[in-house]
């Protein structure tokens, strides 16, 4: 079973009042992480591993956020 775990505080801080992502969203991904990454990619998101010491911790990014791969070929980037 796949899981996506977010902190409410981090979720609020990652988006502005207009719903635009302004900084990376930290998330813990469990289960079939490669499958979840493919799903994010199709939706215009990128999951970037945050730490070698915590392999399930990721930064979730949309286009326009520092660290997003400009060669991204997934779906739209409306976030």
N, C-alpha and C positions, 0 to 999 in steps of 0.2 A: 504494500500500500504506500502510495506517495504522500508526502506531507510538505506543506509550505508553512513555516512558522514565522510570524512577524510580531514585532513589538509595536503596540499602538502609538507609543511616544515617537518611535522612529518613523512609523508610517505618516504621522502628522507632520513631522519635521521634513520629510522627503518631498512633500508636495506643497505648492502655494495655494492661496484661496481660489485660484482659477482652475485647480486640478492639474497644473503643469508640474512635472518633476523638476525639482531644483537641486537635488543632491541624491547620491546613491541611496537606495533602500536596502538595508541589511536584512537578510533572511536566512533561516536555517532550512535546508532542503534535505529530505530523507526519502528513502525508497529508491526507485529507479531515477536517479538524478539525471542521467543522460537523456531519458525520455522527457523529463520536466524541462530540461534545457532546450530540447527540440520544440516543445510547445511554446516556451517563451520566445524562441526565435521566430516562430510563425506569427506571433503577435507583436513583433517589433521590439522585443525586450532582449537583453543580454544578461546572462548570469555569469559573473566573474568570481572565481574562487578568491576568497578574502585572505586565507591564511593556510600555510602548510601544516600548522599545528592544529587547526580546527577544520578538517576537510569538508564538513557539511555547512560551513558558513560562507555565504555568497553576498556579493553586492549586486543588486538588480538595477539595471540601467536602461533608459530609453534613448533614442537618438537625441543629440543635443546636450547630453550630460557627459562631462569629462570622463574619459575612459571607455566610451562606447566606440567600437570598431567601425570606422567610417566605411569599411568594405562590407558591412552587414547586408545580407541579401534577404532577410526574412520579410514578414508582412509589414503592414503600415506601422509607423512609429508614433501613433497618436497616444500611446501609453495607456 
